[in-house]
Amino acid sequence: MGKLTRRARAKVDYLGFIGAREWPLAASGLGVVLGLVTILPSAVGVVLSVVALALGVATFTRDVRLLRAAG
């Protein structure tokens, strides 16, 4: 059991050493992920708004053409 404990402690020490060196990279990666999470819903809303506007303009144009053709 002692060998397993030493191996686990060595692994924790190694990961701590690597983490202490690489924390700026992890922090910047977390910033990118948080930025995407906050911007993505806004971007989807903008895309849906543009699609709705395009469909509204197309429907309006069709209605005006039909009205002119009927009159």
ABEGO torsion letter per residue (X at the ends): XAAAAAAAAAAAAAAAAAAAAAAAAAAAAAAAAAAAAAAAAAAAAAAAAAAAAAAAAAAAAAAAAAAAAAX
